Amino acid sequence: MELVPVTTVTDAGEANLVRGVLEQAGIDAQVSGTGSEDVFITPTTNPFHILVPEDEADRARDVLAQYDTTPEDAEDDE
């Protein structure tokens, strides 16, 4: 099955966070890019592409859209 990108980030920590959000939703996700996703979580100008199976791409984008609005909404409630 072909993997397709659903989002791109420039921070290794954020890439791992996004992958974790997708995996919590039951979507197999991988990080690809010119950076590395290992021990050192440092900002970089090299993009990290978040890849998912093609048949899960729409659902993954929906999950990420919900995630993008959740932190701001939670802060407003406090």
N, C-alpha and C positions, 0 to 999 in steps of 0.2 A: 504494500500500500504506500502511496506517495505521501510524503510529508510536505505541508505548506506552511508558510509563515502567517501568524495571526497578529503579531505585534513585534516591534523592535524597540530595544532600550539601550542606553549607553553605559549602564552601571551593572557590574557583575552581581552585586547584592540584589538589585531590583530584578534582574533576570532570574535568579534563583527563587525570589519571592513569587514572581509571576508563574513560574513553573509549578511551584508548590500550590498556588491557588487553583491552577488547572487540574493538578493531580488530585486535590481534595474534592474536586467536582467529578472525579472519575475519568478525566481526559488524560491520556498518555501524552506528555509534553517533553520536548527536548530543547536544549539551548545550543545554538550554533552561532558561530561568528568568528571574527578575527581575534577576539579576546579569549580568555580562558575562564572556565567556571569553577576553578579549584579553590585552594586554600585562601588566597588573598582577595578580599572583597574591597576593591578600590575602584574609584571612578575612572573611566576611560573614554576616549573619543571614538573608539572602535565599536561598531554596533554589535549587539547580541540579538539574534533573531530567535524568537520563540516559535517552534515548529510543532504542529500537531498533525495527526492523520487527516487527510483531505475530507473524509466524511464527518469529521468532528469539528471542522473549522468554524461553521456558523455558530454552533453551541459554545465553542471556546470564546468567540468574540462576544457573545451574549454574557458569558460568565465574567469576562474581563470588563465589560461595560458596567456591570453591576458592581464589581469590585472597585472600579475607579470612582464611583459615587459614594460608596459606603464610608470611607474614612472621613470625608468632609462632613457628611450628614451626622456621623457619630460625634464629631467635635462640636457641632452646632447645638446638639442636645444638652451638652454639659454646662 
